[in-house]
Amino acid sequence: MPAMDNSDENGLVTECSVPILMGARTHAGSNGELRPNKAVGWTPLLILAAAVSSLGAALPVGFNIGVINTPAVIIKDFCNASVAAHYDVSLTHGQLDLLWSVVVSMFLVGAMTASMSGGWVADRFGRKGALGIAMALSVVGALLFLVCKYANSVEMLMMARLVVGLSSGLTTSAMPMYLTELAPVHLRGALGVICPMGINFGVFAGQFAGLDWLFGNEALWHVLLALFGPLAVVCGLLVPALPESPKYLYLVRGEEHRGVQELSRIRRQPEERLSEELRALRMAHKSASDSPAGGAGGPGGRSEEAAALGHQGDWTMGRVLRSPELLLPVVLVVTLCGGQQFSGINAVFYYSSSVFQTAGLTTTQSQYATLGCGAINFATSVLAVPLVNGSGRRPLMMLSTTSAVVFLSLLGTSILTIDVYTWMPYVATVSVLAYVLVYGLGMGPIPYFIGSEIFDVGPRPLGMALGSLANWGGNFVVALAFPAMQAEIGPASFYVFAGFTALQFVILKIYLPETKGRDTAEIADMLRKGFRSTVAKDVKPPQPLHCEESP
């Protein structure tokens, strides 16, 4: 049977062509319409990859974010005693606060450091190899946490925070990319939110385990900090059983045979039924390799895989930042990932306990109410799985950012006037809960995986690394700036966060395309004109094209 030419006049591969390593085989529907075969979906290997990476890599990230605040007073006393024992120095209150800030911020320093090298690690050791390294670092960090109390060493505590930070930065760079490269097109959004869902559950687990009647006490605080360790060990031992990304093997490593084998394992399809996909892949790859333009979104158009240019060695961070075609994807991923932190989510959690107390709750009750906020954050990330797949990325981000601006402004106003009107504490309480809810629907989960959809395969690891760096860097900046903001302007700080979120809304409204159901080559082509791109005019997912079936 002669091969059909399924490219349009510009050379772009249409949906009528066989999808190349995109996840699902196609089949003809009525009128010869070709569409993804959704029967190829949640296969056992795909479920295993999602579960192991979520529990072994993402959960420890959230756990280390949420666990440190509740036992802070106890751990600060340990730090003071350690310095006195080893250096014969009695720290003042200010010096102890400074030391504690260093202990806490070592986690963010490690995360930012790993984010900058996450792209290189994901290409040098593979996507699942990067996750294995992240889990190994988590185990090392857990052991250091466990031993530091017996060694009476604040230095060991700081080293542990640094190591788990390295693990966290590597996880947020590699895990969303790994899962979205494994996923069939129709499950790409669902698998994309697995990482933030695992992180949110880890935050909740850390807050819950830190209650003083569990592990957040003087006798068990070191065990509390290390609780994620056994889970990381078990999941780390399962990493060899996970599939590697077929796209990584075929395009980055050039290991065609292994790429075919992994695709066959993941989809539970025999290799002979993948022959047309792979034949199209080779042709597209050869076409891209022979093209003088070569870059992402370059002239001539091509499929996602063709954009890879063979080996990742062709891409460097400098090339990504200098490429005009990648300017808008870089701006979008930095806006989305940095916007997570500049929306003030951590500040809201910081204030939540005092807001609940003002509303009439006791100290213990307010702690449980704050824990409830963490539960809401996790529950909304679970709800986001079907919503992202069903409603798309862009509508959820528009809803999330606009609603967040409203509730942040309302929260700031209600706290400022909380002593003026007797009903304002209840307005503040509702504002906190509503903000956490709308944050979890869009701004929470979507930024973690959107970079894997707006960057082609070649620059994707570096794009994801930039997003991870923006996220952790924003976290670091807010952590440093918020205490000063709180001292100077108090609850009016929420107006600042509302302003940043409003700016994020404007940028996304103009430039964020709907990525649901689209090949990343098409998305790259939409964004390649930079700020002259007109993606807002084409925000709906593409409709399947109708083709004549071959005789």
Summary of the structure (lengths in Angstrom):
residues: 551
radius of gyration: 24.3
end to end distance: 8.2
largest distance: 87.1
contacts: 2051
relative contact order: 0.14
helix: 73%
strand: 2%
